[in-house]
Amino acid sequence: MVNLSNFAETLSGLMFEHNNINGKALANTLGIAAPTITRYLRAERTPTVENLVLLADYFNCSVDFLLGLEEQNTALTFKPCPPFSQQLVYLTKYFKLTYYAFYHAVKIPESTFFEWKKGESVPTIDSIKKIADFFDCRVDFILGREN
């Protein structure tokens, strides 16, 4: 599960380092509602995958750093995230698992897995982290951001 306090602390630090940008200005720049940024900073709300990637791209950092999973913000180049339905197919091939083996191993409900695969829904950050933890890899890799 994502530690919202770590996320809020990292986001706050990045905002300070980025010319002390305030929540409203950040929200306007990214097209996110200002109250959403406020809830992130108060550790009251988990970001969507989309918003997390927007924030990571804006601050030129990894999603893993933003979530507080890495201590250092290493300068890396990221590519745009493919649709998760596409990435899920890639991940099953990369880890050499059938769909059945994948969702059973990671303990994801079959219906949820196939909703993701069909593009009918997208996973939460907690689900993405669960997959990354299971395969002992970075969240950015699961999202398809790494080159």
C-alpha positions in Angstrom: 0.0 0.0 0.0 1.2 3.5 -0.8 2.3 5.6 2.2 0.4 8.8 1.6 2.6 10.7 4.2 5.7 9.9 2.2 4.0 11.0 -1.0 2.8 14.2 0.6 6.2 15.0 2.0 8.0 14.3 -1.3 5.4 16.4 -3.3 5.8 19.3 -0.9 9.6 19.2 -1.1 9.5 19.1 -4.9 7.1 22.0 -5.0 9.4 24.0 -2.7 12.4 23.1 -4.9 10.5 24.1 -8.0 10.5 27.9 -7.3 8.2 27.3 -4.3 5.2 26.7 -6.6 1.9 26.7 -4.7 -0.8 24.1 -5.0 -3.1 26.3 -7.1 -0.5 27.2 -9.6 0.6 23.5 -9.9 -3.0 22.4 -10.3 -3.6 25.0 -13.1 -0.4 24.0 -14.9 -1.3 20.3 -14.8 -5.0 20.6 -15.3 -5.8 19.0 -12.0 -8.4 20.5 -9.6 -6.7 22.6 -6.9 -8.5 20.8 -4.0 -7.1 17.5 -5.3 -3.5 18.9 -4.9 -4.5 20.1 -1.4 -5.7 16.6 -0.5 -2.4 15.1 -1.8 -0.4 17.5 0.3 -2.5 16.7 3.4 -2.1 12.9 2.7 -5.8 12.6 2.4 -6.0 11.2 -1.1 -4.1 8.7 -3.2 -3.3 10.1 -6.7 -4.7 8.4 -9.8 -2.1 6.8 -12.0 -2.7 9.6 -14.5 -2.1 12.4 -12.0 0.9 10.7 -10.5 2.5 10.5 -14.0 1.6 14.1 -14.6 3.3 15.1 -11.4 6.4 13.0 -12.0 6.7 14.3 -15.6 6.3 17.9 -14.3 9.0 17.5 -11.6 11.2 15.4 -13.9 11.4 12.6 -11.4 10.5 8.9 -11.2 7.1 7.8 -9.9 9.0 5.7 -7.4 10.8 8.8 -6.0 7.5 10.7 -5.9 5.9 7.9 -3.9 8.8 7.9 -1.5 10.0 4.4 -2.6 13.4 5.7 -3.6 15.5 8.1 -1.6 17.2 9.9 -4.4 15.8 11.6 -7.5 18.1 10.2 -10.1 18.1 12.0 -13.4 16.4 9.6 -15.8 14.7 9.9 -19.2 11.2 8.5 -19.2 8.9 7.7 -22.1 5.2 8.3 -22.2 3.2 5.6 -20.6 1.4 3.3 -23.0 -2.2 2.4 -22.2 -2.2 0.0 -19.3 -4.1 -2.6 -21.3 -1.1 -2.6 -23.7 1.5 -2.6 -20.8 -0.3 -5.5 -19.1 0.2 -7.7 -22.2 3.9 -6.6 -22.3 4.3 -7.5 -18.7 2.8 -11.0 -19.0 5.2 -11.6 -21.9 8.2 -10.1 -20.1 7.7 -12.2 -17.0 6.8 -15.2 -19.1 3.4 -15.8 -17.5 0.0 -16.7 -18.8 -2.7 -14.3 -17.9 -4.0 -16.9 -15.4 -0.6 -17.3 -13.8 -0.2 -13.5 -13.7 -3.4 -12.6 -11.9 -3.1 -15.6 -9.6 0.5 -14.9 -8.6 -0.1 -11.2 -7.9 -3.5 -12.0 -6.3 -5.6 -9.8 -8.5 -9.2 -10.8 -9.1 -9.6 -12.3 -12.6 -12.4 -9.9 -13.5 -10.2 -6.9 -12.5 -7.3 -8.2 -14.6 -9.5 -8.6 -17.7 -11.1 -5.1 -17.1 -7.6 -3.7 -17.2 -6.6 -5.9 -20.3 -9.7 -4.7 -22.2 -9.0 -1.1 -21.2 -12.4 -0.9 -19.3 -10.6 0.4 -16.2 -7.1 1.3 -15.0 -5.4 0.0 -11.9 -5.0 2.1 -8.8 -1.6 3.1 -7.5 -1.9 0.5 -4.8 -2.5 -2.2 -7.4 0.4 -1.0 -9.5 2.6 -1.0 -6.4 1.4 -4.5 -5.5 2.5 -5.7 -9.0 5.9 -4.0 -8.7 6.4 -5.4 -5.2 5.6 -8.9 -6.4 8.0 -8.8 -9.3 10.6 -6.8 -7.3 10.8 -4.0 -9.8 10.1 -0.3 -10.1 6.6 1.2 -10.4 7.9 3.1 -13.4 8.7 -0.2 -15.1 5.2 -1.5 -14.4 3.8 1.7 -15.9 6.0 1.4 -19.0 7.8 4.7 -18.3 11.3 3.4 -18.3 13.4 3.3 -21.4 
